[in-house]
Amino acid sequence: MSGEYDLVVIGGGIAGLSAALTSARLGRRTALLTGGTIGGQLVSIERIDGVPGFAEPPPGYDFCPIGQEQAAAAGVEFVMAEADSLTADGELWRIGSAEGGLAARAVVIATGTALAKLGVPGEARLAGRGVSECASCDAPLLRGRTAVVAGGGDSAMQEALTLAAYLQQVVMLERGPGLTGQQSYRDEVTANPRIDIRFGQEIAEILGEDGVAGVRIRDAASGAESELETAAVFAFVGLVPNTALVDAIAPLDGSGRIRVDAAMRTPVKGLAAAGNVRQGSPHRAAAAMGDGAAAAVALDRYLASGAWPGPD
């Protein structure tokens, strides 16, 4: 790992892997800063739906290594570190990390999102002791017990379905009047006898000393509170884009995501964004893969011509 790269991709999720793979196959010297985990959030998902080419939806821990292997075979250089700085230096970008600095003529930001926190008492204190973000990791440890899932979108429903295969009961608490994710997930969740869906309910506090013992639930309409015994809490109430690296460089939309055009180019010359971190992302694995490929192709053309039409 040395010298100047044509392209550096920041973020090792499926969007970043796709961008790096496409760039390397286009003949560009490419480095990928993977962050802590290659595959990002998809690694912890038991079933990735909507990706063509698989007879059965693959688990993330099988699917993501395929992208890693293909990228490595194409010549991508992997840097197992987080990017901690990004600065423009003439026609180059300088990227800092714990493994040292990199220079590139173009950059793809594929840093994805983080799960939003509930922001309630007990959440931080009991993190890793019953407060979890990974059903596929922890469900076997909770066999025969009860868990609570906060949220009613795609991620919450996926986690509930994964947990229901092991647990006696899964209680879904959705503050709104209905589930908000894909219809196929809604059908599965509502048909599962182990999943109890409660609308108009939210977690007010997570209870327990050395581990999660229960939750205090608040009715969103009346404010009335009650307690529920549970061994674990999984919060999937939203996503926060990881844009700290570029929030002073590239413009963001109202949700905090990076503004891009149809080719994933930002208004900043030589800088593209792909995946859940970009404006208008549908939060689908297949879309993130397409984003990564589109960004790499756009930057390959930029590197060849020097032309940079950014978003309107």
N, C-alpha and C positions, 0 to 999 in steps of 0.2 A: 504494500500500500504506500505509494509515493507518487510525487509529481502532480501534474494537472490532469483532471478528468474532463471529458466532454460533458458528462452529466453525472450529478450526484442526486440520488433519490433519498429523501429523508422520511423514514417510516417503513417498517417491515411488515405491514399488513398486506392483504391481498392486492390492494391498489398499488402499493409500492413495489411488490414483487412483479406485478404485471408491467409496470412502467420500466423497471430495471431490465426485465427479460426482453421486452420489445426493443429498448434502446440498444442492448448488447447485440441482439440479432440484426439490428440496422448497422452494426459495425462501429458503434460508438464506445469509447472507453467509459465504463460505467461503474460507479460505486454505490452501494446501498447501505445507509446507516439504519440498522434494524431496530434500534431501541432495545428494550429489555427482552422482548419475545418475538421471534419470527412468526408471522401469522396474525399478530395483534389479537383483537377480541375474538376472532373466528376460532382460534385454537380451543377456546373453552365452550364452543357450541357443539352440542351433540349431533345436530342434524342441519346441514346447509341445504335448504330447499331452493329451487329455482335456477340451479346451475345445470345447463344441458350437458349431456354426455355421460351421465351416471344412471344406471338402472335403479339404484336406490340412493337417496340423498346421503352424501358422505358426511362423516363427522369432521369437524374442523381440524382435529389432531391428525387426521389422515390426509385431508385435502390440502392443507397449507404446505406440508413438506414436499408435495408434488411440485408446487410452484417454486419452492426453494431449490430443489434439485434441478429443475429446468433452467432456472436463472444461473445457477453455478455452472452448469454444462455450457451455457452460452457465453460464459466469460465474465459474469458479474463478480465484482470484488465485494465481499461482505465485511462490514465493520460493525462489530457487536457492541455498539455504544449509542447513547442518545446524543443528538446534536444539541449543543448548548448555546450556540451563537450563529448568526447568519448576517453577513455584511457584504455590501457591494463594494468592489474595488476595481474601478475602471470597467473593463470588459469581463472581469471575473467575479465570481462569488467566493467568499471565504467562509468555510463552515468549520466551527470549532466543536470538539468533542473531547471526552476523557482519553480517547485513544490518539489524540493529536489533531492537527488541522488538515483540512482538505481544501483544494481549490478546484473550481469547476466553471465551465463556460455557461452552464445552464443548470437549473435546479427544479426538481419536482417536490412539492410539499405533499406528503401523504401520511400525515401524522394522526389522522383519524379523530376519534372522540373518546371521551371518558364517561363513565356512568355518572349521572347526577346523583348527589347525595340527598337523603331525606332531610338532613339538617335537624334531627330530633335528638333529645337526650338518650344516651346509651349507644348511639350508632358508632361513634369513633372508639369509645372505650371497649366495645365488644367486637370490633372488627377482627376477623380471623378466629373468633371464639363463638361462632354461631351467626354472625353477620357476614354474609358471603356474597360473592359476585359470580360464582361458578357452580351451577347445579350439577354438571357432569362430573366435577371434581368431588363434590361433597355428598351427593345423593346416596351413594352406597354406604356412607358413614351414618346416614340418618334412617336407615332401613326400618320400616314399621312405625315411624314417629310422625309428628305433625310439623309442617313448615309453613311459613307465611311468605307470599310473593306480593310485593307492592307494585302496582301498575297494571295496565290493561292493553298495552301495545304488543307488537310482534315479539320483542325480546322477553317480556314478562310471560307471554303465553308459551313460548318455547321452553323457558325455564320450568314453568309449571308442568308441562307435559313430561319433561325429563324427570322431574322430581316424582311425579305420580307413578312412574314405573317402579319406584322403590318404596315410597312412603305410604303410610296408612291414609293420610289426608293432607291435601294442599289447600290452603285458604288463600284465595286471591282477593286483595283489597284494592278496589278501583274507586278513586275519588269521584269520577264522573258517573254519568248515567248508563254507560255501556262500554263494551270492549272496542278498541280503536284500531286493532291490527287487521291483518289479512283475513278474509272470510274463511279460508281453509283452516287457519288456526282457530278461529272462533268456533267453527263447527266441531273440531276435535276437543277443544277445551270444554265446551258446554255439554258434550256427550260423555265426558269422562266422569264416572261416578266417584272418583277419588278427589275431584277438584270442586271445591265449594267457592263460588264467585259471589262476592258481596259488594254491591255498588253503593256509592255515596259514603264510603268508609275510607279513613286514612289512619296511618300510624302516628300517634302523638308521642310515644316513648317506647323504647326497647328496654325490657326489664331483665334483670339477672345480675349476678355478682361475678362469678368466674366464667360464666357462659350464658348464652341466651336462655331465659326461662319463660318468657312471655312477651306480649306487647300490650300496650294500652292503646285502644282504638277510639277514635273520635268520629262521630257522625257528622258529615260535612254540612248537613242542613240544620240540625238542632243543636249541635255542639255536645250532645250527650256522650259520655265516655263509658267504656267497659274494658275488661281485660280478657285476654285469650292466652292460654298456655301454648307455647310452641318451642321447638328445639332450635329453630333457625329462622333467619329473615333474609330474603333476597329482594333487594330494591332495584327495580327497573322502571324508574319514573321519568326518564329522559336522558338525553345525551348532551354533553358539553364539548364543543369542538376544541381540539388542542392547537390553538393558534398563537400561543405566547411567543413563539419563535419569530412570527411575522407580523404581529399586530401593529408594529411601528413601521412596517415596510409595505405591506399590501393592504388595500382597502377590504373591509369586511362588510357583510350585509347585516340586516337587523338582528339575525340570529347568532351573529358572531362567526359566521363561516366566510371563507375566502371567496371574493368575487372572481368569477371566471367567465370566459366566453364558451362557445360550443366546442372549441378545441382544447379546453381546460387551461387556456392562457390567462394569466392575471394581467392587469394594466402595466405591470412592472416588467421591463424587458428581460427576457431570459428566465422568467419565473412562472411556473405552472403549478396547479394544485389538482389533486385527484382523490376520489373516495369521499368518505363521510365528512371530511374537513372542508369540502368545497360547497359553494352556494348551490342550492337546489338538489343536493344529493338525495336519491330515493332510498338510501340506506339498504341496498341489496348487494349481495356479494357479486352477482353477475354484473351489475352496474359499475361497481368499484373496479372490477377487472377491465371493463371497457374504458373507464376513465383513465386508468393507468396507461393503456395502450394508446389512447388518443393523445394524452399529454406527451408521451415519448415521441410519437410521430410528429406532433407539432414542433417540438424542440429540435428534432432532427432536421426539419425543414428550416427552422430558424438558424441552426448552426451552419447549414449549407448556404443560406442566402443573406443572413443578417437582418432580414425583414421581420418586424414585430408588430402586427396589428393586434392590439389588446381589445378587451371588451368595450362596448360603447358606454 
